[in-house]
Amino acid sequence: MSHRMMQHAGGEEMKGRSGIARRRRTTNRRTTVGRTVINKRHGNKKHVAIQKTRRSRSTSDQVDLHLMWKAGQVAGNEAKANNTASDKHARLVWNAHASNVTELSNFDLALKAGKAFMQGYAHASGHSLQIVPVPLRHSAAAVVCACNEEHTLGQVLVQLKRLPLTDIIVVLNGTTDDSLKQVLKQPGLTVVYEPDRAGHDVGRALGAKMTDAESVLFVDGDMVVSAEELAPFLYAVDRGQDVALNNLTSLLPAFAGQDEVSRIKAYLNRTLGRADLGSNSMTAVPHALSRRMIQTVKPASLAVPPKAQSLAIQHGMSVSAPSQVDVIRSNRLRPGNTGSGNDVARLIIGDHLEALATLLGTGWNSAQAHTLSRAEVAYRRNAR
């Protein structure tokens, strides 16, 4: 590294034996408590099981938003009385409350509950809130990689500050515009400045070394993504995933229409026995990684994203693609990333070839790789 400057500022019919489907009439009657009781000759046990299933669904798939609002109102009243109302205080009391709510089983439920809580808090305290109330159990940070992004970097940081992050690391990699002046004016950032371009994805490796957070979100400075869209990646890693990828599957054309980059991404995943990941790759942002993953594959490997992803899968880590951000249409067009066989495409293909070479060099058992079925072979042949 030629030169580095870091700044820490502030801080879910029945069949007979012959197999022929037959219908039976079921005698039902309504009890005083409103439950349907099935005639005994048709099996009470089955009905009991159905009742239990319905009851469990009601507790795992929904949450009382009014209760969340009321809890927020109580916290807001206290904050107003103590003159402590703030985004930071609202987030702290929400995290404390959410830790005792077992119904928050997935991201959508957690976000709905959090929004209801914050509405109650704001109503009672009079403090306007812009934060995204995603409840995280562990520390989280974000790494922003940028090179001459003075027109978008500020808004990228605005969105990140709406998330419950303990660190925001900005890596300025060979920037020559006013990006450095912009970030130095903002408190609470860690800035890594490389005056000479260190490499396309080297900033990720540098940023990962600068934080000890349990979850690390990676974004680019040229792409403004809302905090609501970024939150699912942090939530997935916070709840046990090691790698949370951007799910671009539905945005890609059929196999015959895919470019060489999408195909080699899918090929690497299939070689690793993870055909379910399709073309989803750490090459694309946003994505989030666990501290365990970073420590296992080493921060330096993040400079070659497909290699890091391959190593994570080889080590048996949990890799998923929990959410989608359309970065295909919003990607900033540059001379080096447009047209067939452009510089960025060649770089990405080279990174995947390096990942494949490393994979083969580790003695990876080819029997572990998924073999195409006859149906899959026919699908790809006929798609051309």
C-alpha positions in Angstrom: 0.0 0.0 0.0 1.5 3.2 -1.1 -0.1 5.6 1.3 -3.1 5.5 3.6 -4.8 8.1 5.6 -7.5 7.0 8.2 -9.7 9.3 10.1 -12.0 8.2 13.0 -14.6 10.9 13.6 -17.1 10.9 16.4 -17.9 8.0 16.3 -45.6 -21.7 4.8 -59.9 -36.7 -1.2 -58.7 -39.7 0.1 -57.6 -42.8 -1.9 -58.7 -46.4 -1.3 -56.2 -49.2 -1.3 -56.8 -49.6 -5.0 -55.5 -46.1 -5.5 -58.8 -44.8 -6.8 -59.8 -41.5 -5.4 -63.0 -41.6 -3.3 -64.9 -38.8 -1.6 -66.4 -39.1 1.9 -68.8 -36.9 3.6 -67.7 -35.5 6.8 -70.3 -34.7 9.5 -69.4 -31.4 11.1 -71.1 -29.5 14.0 -70.3 -26.2 15.5 -69.5 -26.0 19.2 -70.3 -23.0 21.5 -66.7 -21.9 21.3 -66.8 -21.6 17.5 -64.6 -24.6 16.7 -65.5 -27.2 14.1 -65.5 -30.8 15.6 -65.3 -33.7 13.1 -67.3 -36.8 13.8 -65.2 -39.4 15.6 -65.5 -42.1 12.9 -63.6 -39.7 10.6 -60.8 -39.1 13.0 -60.6 -36.7 15.9 -56.8 -36.9 16.1 -56.5 -35.3 12.7 -58.6 -32.4 13.7 -56.6 -31.8 16.9 -53.4 -31.6 14.8 -55.0 -29.1 12.5 -56.0 -26.9 15.4 -52.5 -26.9 16.7 -51.1 -26.0 13.3 -53.5 -23.1 13.0 -52.5 -21.9 16.4 -48.8 -22.0 15.7 -49.3 -20.1 12.5 -51.0 -17.3 14.3 -48.0 -16.8 16.5 -45.2 -17.3 14.0 -46.7 -15.5 10.9 -48.1 -12.3 12.5 -47.5 -9.8 15.2 -49.8 -7.4 16.9 -48.8 -4.1 15.4 -51.0 -2.1 17.7 -49.1 -3.5 20.7 -45.9 -2.5 18.9 -47.3 1.0 18.5 -48.3 1.2 22.1 -44.8 0.1 23.2 -43.3 2.8 21.1 -45.6 5.3 22.6 -44.6 4.4 26.1 -40.9 4.7 25.2 -41.6 8.0 23.4 -43.4 9.4 26.4 -40.4 8.5 28.6 -38.0 10.0 26.2 -39.9 13.2 26.0 -40.1 13.5 29.8 -36.4 12.9 30.1 -35.5 15.0 27.2 -33.7 12.0 25.6 -35.7 11.7 22.3 -33.3 11.0 19.4 -32.7 8.5 16.6 -30.1 6.7 18.7 -32.4 6.5 21.7 -35.3 5.2 19.6 -33.1 2.5 18.1 -31.8 1.4 21.5 -35.3 1.1 23.1 -36.6 -0.7 19.9 -33.8 -3.2 20.0 -34.3 -3.9 23.7 -38.1 -4.4 23.1 -37.6 -6.5 19.9 -35.3 -8.9 21.8 -38.3 -10.0 23.8 -40.7 -10.4 20.9 -40.5 -14.1 19.7 -42.9 -13.5 16.8 -40.3 -11.6 14.8 -39.4 -14.7 12.8 -38.5 -13.0 9.5 -37.4 -9.7 8.1 -40.8 -8.5 6.8 -42.4 -9.1 10.2 -39.5 -7.5 12.0 -39.6 -4.4 9.8 -43.4 -4.0 10.1 -43.2 -4.3 13.9 -40.3 -1.8 14.0 -42.1 0.7 11.9 -45.2 0.5 14.2 -43.0 0.9 17.2 -41.3 4.0 15.7 -44.6 5.6 14.7 -45.7 5.3 18.3 -42.4 6.7 19.5 -42.5 9.6 17.2 -46.1 10.4 18.0 -45.4 10.5 21.7 -42.0 12.2 21.7 -42.6 14.6 18.9 -39.2 13.6 17.4 -39.2 12.9 13.7 -37.5 9.6 12.8 -35.8 8.7 9.5 -34.1 5.4 10.6 -34.9 1.9 9.4 -35.9 -0.1 12.5 -34.3 -3.5 11.6 -33.6 -5.3 14.9 -30.1 -6.6 15.0 -28.7 -8.8 17.7 -25.1 -8.2 16.9 -22.9 -5.3 15.7 -22.9 -4.3 12.1 -20.8 -2.1 9.8 -20.7 -1.0 6.2 -17.9 -0.7 3.7 -18.3 1.8 0.9 -15.9 1.5 -2.0 -15.6 4.6 -4.2 -13.5 6.1 -7.0 -14.5 9.5 -8.2 -18.1 9.3 -6.9 -18.5 12.9 -5.6 -22.0 13.2 -7.2 -23.5 10.1 -5.5 -21.3 9.3 -2.5 -23.1 11.7 -0.2 -26.5 10.1 -0.8 -25.0 6.7 -0.3 -23.9 7.7 3.1 -27.2 9.3 4.0 -28.9 5.9 3.4 -26.3 4.0 5.4 -26.7 6.3 8.4 -30.4 5.3 8.6 -29.2 1.7 9.4 -28.1 0.5 12.9 -24.4 0.5 12.0 -21.5 0.9 14.5 -19.0 1.6 11.7 -19.1 3.1 8.2 -15.8 2.7 6.4 -15.3 4.7 3.2 -12.5 3.4 1.0 -11.4 6.0 -1.6 -9.5 4.0 -4.1 -7.5 6.3 -6.5 -10.0 9.1 -6.4 -9.1 12.4 -8.0 -12.3 14.4 -7.5 -13.7 16.0 -4.4 -14.9 12.8 -2.7 -12.2 13.1 -0.1 -13.3 16.6 0.9 -16.9 15.4 1.2 -16.3 12.5 3.5 -13.8 14.4 5.7 -16.6 16.8 6.5 -18.9 14.1 7.8 -18.6 12.8 11.4 -18.7 9.2 12.4 -16.8 7.8 9.4 -13.6 5.8 9.0 -11.8 7.0 5.9 -9.2 4.9 4.0 -7.6 7.0 1.3 -5.5 5.3 -1.4 -4.2 8.1 -3.8 -3.1 5.5 -6.4 -5.6 3.0 -7.7 -5.0 -0.2 -5.8 -7.3 -2.6 -7.9 -10.9 -3.0 -8.7 -12.1 -4.8 -5.5 -9.1 -4.2 -3.3 -11.2 -1.7 -1.4 -13.4 -4.5 0.0 -10.4 -6.2 1.5 -9.1 -3.0 3.0 -12.5 -2.0 4.5 -13.0 -5.5 6.0 -9.8 -5.1 7.9 -11.0 -1.8 9.4 -13.9 -3.2 11.5 -14.5 -5.9 14.0 -18.3 -5.9 13.5 -20.1 -9.2 13.3 -21.9 -8.3 10.1 -20.4 -6.3 7.3 -22.4 -4.8 4.4 -20.6 -4.0 1.2 -21.9 -1.2 -1.2 -20.4 0.9 -3.9 -20.2 4.7 -3.9 -21.7 5.1 -7.3 -25.0 3.5 -6.6 -27.6 5.0 -4.2 -29.6 2.1 -2.6 -32.2 2.9 0.0 -31.7 1.7 3.5 -34.9 -0.3 3.3 -33.4 -2.3 0.4 -30.0 -2.8 2.2 -31.5 -3.9 5.6 -32.5 -7.5 4.5 -28.8 -8.3 3.9 -27.8 -7.3 7.3 -30.7 -9.1 8.9 -29.9 -12.3 7.1 -26.3 -12.3 8.4 -27.4 -11.2 11.8 -29.7 -14.2 12.0 -27.1 -16.8 11.0 -26.2 -16.5 7.3 -22.5 -16.2 6.5 -22.9 -14.7 3.0 -26.0 -12.8 1.9 -25.9 -12.2 -1.8 -27.9 -9.9 -4.0 -30.5 -12.1 -5.8 -30.4 -11.1 -9.4 -31.9 -14.4 -10.8 -35.3 -12.9 -11.9 -33.6 -10.0 -13.6 -31.5 -12.2 -15.9 -32.7 -13.5 -19.3 -33.0 -17.2 -20.2 -29.7 -19.1 -20.5 -29.4 -18.5 -24.3 -29.6 -14.8 -23.8 -27.1 -14.5 -20.9 -23.7 -12.9 -21.4 -20.4 -14.7 -20.6 -20.2 -13.1 -17.2 -23.5 -14.5 -16.0 -22.7 -17.9 -17.4 -19.3 -18.2 -15.7 -20.9 -17.1 -12.4 -23.4 -19.9 -12.7 -20.7 -22.3 -13.8 -18.6 -21.7 -10.7 -21.7 -22.1 -8.4 -22.6 -25.3 -10.1 -19.1 -26.7 -9.9 -19.3 -26.0 -6.1 -22.5 -27.9 -5.9 -24.6 -24.8 -5.4 -26.6 -24.6 -8.7 -29.4 -23.1 -6.6 -27.4 -19.9 -6.4 -27.6 -19.4 -10.2 -25.5 -16.5 -11.3 -25.6 -14.8 -7.9 -22.2 -13.8 -6.9 -20.2 -11.6 -4.5 -19.1 -9.7 -7.5 -22.4 -7.8 -7.3 -23.3 -5.4 -4.5 -25.0 -5.1 -2.1 -24.1 -8.1 -0.1 -23.2 -8.8 3.5 -20.7 -11.1 5.2 -20.4 -12.5 8.7 -17.3 -12.0 10.8 -16.8 -15.7 10.8 -16.7 -15.8 7.0 -14.2 -12.9 6.8 -11.9 -14.5 9.4 -12.1 -17.9 7.7 -11.4 -16.9 4.1 -9.1 -14.0 5.2 -9.8 -10.4 4.3 -7.3 -10.4 1.4 -9.4 -12.9 -0.5 -12.2 -10.3 -0.7 -10.2 -8.6 -3.4 -11.2 -11.5 -5.7 -14.9 -11.9 -4.8 -15.6 -15.2 -6.6 -12.6 -16.7 -4.9 -13.9 -15.6 -1.5 -17.3 -17.0 -2.3 -15.8 -20.3 -3.4 -13.8 -20.6 -0.2 -16.8 -19.9 1.9 -18.8 -22.6 0.2 -15.9 -25.1 0.5 -15.7 -24.4 4.2 -19.4 -25.3 4.5 -20.6 -21.8 5.3 -24.2 -20.7 4.9 -24.6 -18.9 1.6 -27.9 -17.5 0.4 -29.5 -14.8 -1.7 -32.2 -13.3 0.5 -33.2 -10.2 -1.3 -33.0 -8.3 -4.6 -31.7 -4.9 -5.5 -31.7 -4.1 -9.2 -28.2 -3.0 -9.8 -28.3 -3.9 -13.5 -30.3 -1.0 -14.7 -28.9 1.4 -12.1 -25.2 0.6 -12.6 -23.3 3.6 -13.7 -22.1 3.3 -17.3 -18.4 3.9 -17.9 -16.1 3.4 -20.8 -14.7 0.2 -19.2 -17.9 -1.5 -18.4 -19.9 -1.2 -21.6 -19.8 -3.3 -24.8 -19.0 -6.9 -25.5 -15.8 -8.1 -23.9 -15.2 -4.8 -22.0 -12.5 -4.4 -19.4 -14.8 -5.1 -16.4 -16.2 -8.2 -18.0 -12.8 -9.6 -18.7 -11.7 -8.8 -15.1 -14.8 -10.6 -13.7 -14.2 -13.6 -15.9 -10.5 -13.7 -14.9 -11.5 -13.6 -11.2 -13.8 -16.6 -11.7 -11.1 -18.5 -13.5 -8.8 -17.8 -10.5 -11.5 -19.1 -8.2 -11.8 -22.2 -10.3 -8.0 -22.7 -10.3 -7.9 -22.3 -6.6 -10.8 -24.7 -6.2 -9.0 -27.4 -8.3 -5.7 -26.8 -6.5 -7.3 -27.6 -3.1 -8.0 -31.2 -4.3 -11.7 -30.5 -4.6 -13.5 -33.8 -5.3 -15.2 -33.5 -8.7 -17.8 -36.0 -7.5 -19.1 -33.3 -5.3 -20.0 -31.1 -8.3 -23.6 -31.3 -9.5 -24.0 -33.3 -12.8 -26.5 -32.0 -15.3 -29.6 -34.1 -15.6 -30.8 -35.2 -19.1 -33.7 -32.7 -18.7 -31.3 -29.8 -17.9 -29.1 -30.7 -20.8 -32.1 -30.7 -23.1 -33.3 -27.4 -21.7 -30.0 -25.7 -22.4 -29.7 -27.2 -25.9 -33.2 -26.3 -26.9 -32.8 -22.7 -25.5 -30.2 -21.9 -28.2 
